[in-house]
Amino acid sequence: MLRLARKLLQIASKSLNRLFSRCWLVPSHVSDDERIVRVIYSPYHLDKKKKRLTHYAYDPTPRTDDVSVMRLDHMGARLCKRKALSFENAGKKEYRGFAVLRVRTVRTSAMDVIDSRRHYCGHADIKFLIEELRTREPGEPLSAEVGKRFRDLKDSLLEASNYLPDSQPRASRWRGPKLEPPSGM
């Protein structure tokens, strides 16, 4: 029994070392040319027919102006999908695919993308740069001016996104088309 426990710890240690040692290779600055992916979950991020993204796909975490994304060029499609499946909550939040964006298009829309590896290696956040999002209570409405700006920014993210549904969401690796942002972006 003790031998088995040691072997399991050794395997876990090797896996963790591979994961953590790789992170120092990922630059902390997110380049304009990088591709990022937003994980799409049903029913939150898709319309009733589960074919199109809704504005909810780019809703920030409460009391922040952050939208979590993954740095595809550094993580790869396989690790992005594994991470997406790890956040799934069966019956309530089901993985459906990815929305792919180019960092440059986010930044030209008066937002920013920053590395946030404190969550995990390859994690980044789209920052709306709207103070009122960070200070309001959940459920509290935004002022009319800020609300319009916020909707416009989410519209620009939807326009800059290429939603690619996963044809095999239960598979362990991405088997869909190449994860690319819309052409020309």
C-alpha positions in Angstrom: 0.0 0.0 0.0 2.8 2.4 0.9 4.6 1.6 -2.4 1.4 2.5 -4.3 1.0 5.8 -2.5 4.7 6.7 -3.2 4.2 5.8 -6.9 1.1 8.0 -7.1 2.9 10.9 -5.5 5.8 10.5 -7.9 3.4 10.5 -10.9 1.6 13.6 -9.5 4.8 15.4 -8.8 6.1 14.8 -12.4 2.9 16.0 -13.9 2.8 19.1 -11.7 6.5 19.9 -12.5 5.8 19.7 -16.2 2.8 22.0 -15.8 4.5 24.6 -13.6 7.9 24.5 -15.3 6.3 25.4 -18.6 4.8 28.6 -17.2 8.1 30.5 -17.1 8.2 30.1 -20.9 4.9 32.0 -21.2 5.6 35.7 -21.5 3.7 37.9 -19.0 2.9 40.4 -21.7 0.0 39.4 -23.9 0.9 40.2 -27.5 -1.5 41.8 -30.0 -1.0 38.9 -32.4 -2.0 36.2 -29.9 -5.2 34.2 -30.2 -7.3 33.9 -27.1 -10.3 31.7 -26.5 -13.4 32.2 -24.3 -14.9 28.9 -23.2 -18.6 28.7 -24.2 -21.0 27.0 -21.8 -24.7 26.2 -22.3 -27.2 27.5 -21.3 -25.3 30.7 -20.2 -23.5 31.8 -23.4 -25.8 30.6 -26.2 -29.2 31.4 -27.6 -32.1 29.0 -27.2 -31.1 27.1 -30.4 -27.5 26.8 -29.1 -26.2 28.2 -32.3 -25.2 31.8 -31.6 -23.4 33.6 -28.8 -25.3 36.0 -26.6 -24.0 39.0 -24.7 -23.8 36.8 -21.6 -20.7 35.1 -23.2 -18.8 38.3 -22.3 -20.3 39.1 -18.9 -17.5 39.8 -16.4 -17.2 38.1 -13.0 -19.3 40.0 -10.4 -17.5 43.0 -8.9 -14.9 43.0 -11.6 -14.5 44.1 -15.1 -12.7 40.9 -16.0 -13.8 38.2 -18.5 -11.7 35.0 -18.3 -10.0 33.7 -21.4 -7.2 31.3 -22.3 -4.0 32.1 -24.2 -4.4 29.6 -27.0 -1.0 30.1 -28.6 0.6 29.1 -25.3 -1.7 26.5 -24.0 -2.8 24.7 -27.2 -6.3 23.5 -28.1 -6.0 20.2 -26.1 -5.1 21.9 -22.8 -7.7 24.6 -23.3 -10.3 21.9 -23.7 -9.2 20.0 -20.7 -9.3 23.2 -18.6 -12.8 24.0 -20.0 -14.1 20.6 -19.1 -12.7 20.9 -15.6 -14.9 24.0 -14.9 -18.0 22.3 -16.3 -20.9 21.6 -13.9 -23.0 18.8 -15.4 -26.6 19.7 -15.9 -26.1 23.4 -15.1 -23.1 24.5 -17.1 -22.1 22.3 -20.0 -19.1 22.9 -22.2 -20.0 23.6 -25.9 -17.0 25.0 -27.6 -14.8 28.1 -27.9 -15.1 31.7 -29.1 -11.8 32.7 -30.7 -10.5 36.3 -30.8 -7.3 38.1 -31.7 -6.0 40.3 -28.9 -5.5 43.2 -31.3 -9.2 43.4 -32.0 -10.0 43.5 -28.3 -7.5 46.3 -27.7 -8.7 48.4 -30.7 -12.1 48.4 -29.0 -10.8 50.3 -25.9 -10.4 47.2 -23.8 -7.3 45.4 -22.7 -6.1 41.8 -22.3 -3.8 41.0 -19.4 -2.0 37.9 -18.2 -3.5 36.5 -15.0 -1.4 33.4 -14.4 -2.2 33.6 -10.7 -5.3 31.5 -11.6 -3.4 29.0 -13.8 -0.7 29.1 -16.5 -2.2 30.4 -19.7 -5.1 32.3 -18.1 -5.8 35.9 -19.1 -8.5 38.4 -18.6 -10.3 40.8 -21.0 -10.5 44.1 -19.1 -13.5 46.3 -19.9 -11.8 49.3 -18.1 -15.1 50.4 -16.7 -14.8 51.4 -13.0 -18.5 51.2 -12.4 -18.4 47.4 -13.1 -15.9 47.0 -10.3 -17.8 49.0 -7.7 -21.5 48.1 -8.2 -23.3 45.5 -6.3 -24.5 42.4 -8.2 -27.9 43.0 -9.7 -27.5 46.8 -9.4 -28.1 48.5 -12.8 -25.4 50.5 -14.5 -26.0 54.2 -15.3 -27.5 54.8 -18.7 -24.3 56.1 -20.2 -22.1 53.3 -18.8 -24.7 50.7 -19.7 -24.7 51.8 -23.4 -20.8 51.8 -23.4 -20.8 48.3 -21.8 -23.3 46.9 -24.4 -21.3 48.5 -27.2 -18.1 46.8 -26.0 -19.8 43.4 -25.7 -21.2 43.9 -29.3 -17.6 44.5 -30.5 -16.4 41.4 -28.7 -19.2 39.3 -30.3 -18.4 40.8 -33.7 -14.7 39.9 -33.3 -15.4 36.4 -32.1 -15.5 33.2 -34.1 -17.7 30.8 -32.3 -16.6 27.2 -33.0 -18.9 24.6 -31.5 -17.2 21.4 -30.4 -18.6 18.5 -32.5 -17.5 16.1 -29.7 -17.8 17.9 -26.4 -17.2 14.8 -24.3 -14.0 13.8 -26.1 -10.7 14.6 -24.2 -9.3 16.7 -27.1 -10.4 19.3 -29.5 -11.5 17.6 -32.8 -13.1 20.6 -34.5 -11.7 23.0 -37.1 -8.6 25.0 -36.5 -9.2 27.6 -33.7 -8.9 30.9 -35.6 -10.5 34.3 -35.2 -12.7 35.6 -37.9 -10.8 36.2 -41.1 -9.3 39.7 -41.4 -9.2 40.1 -37.6 
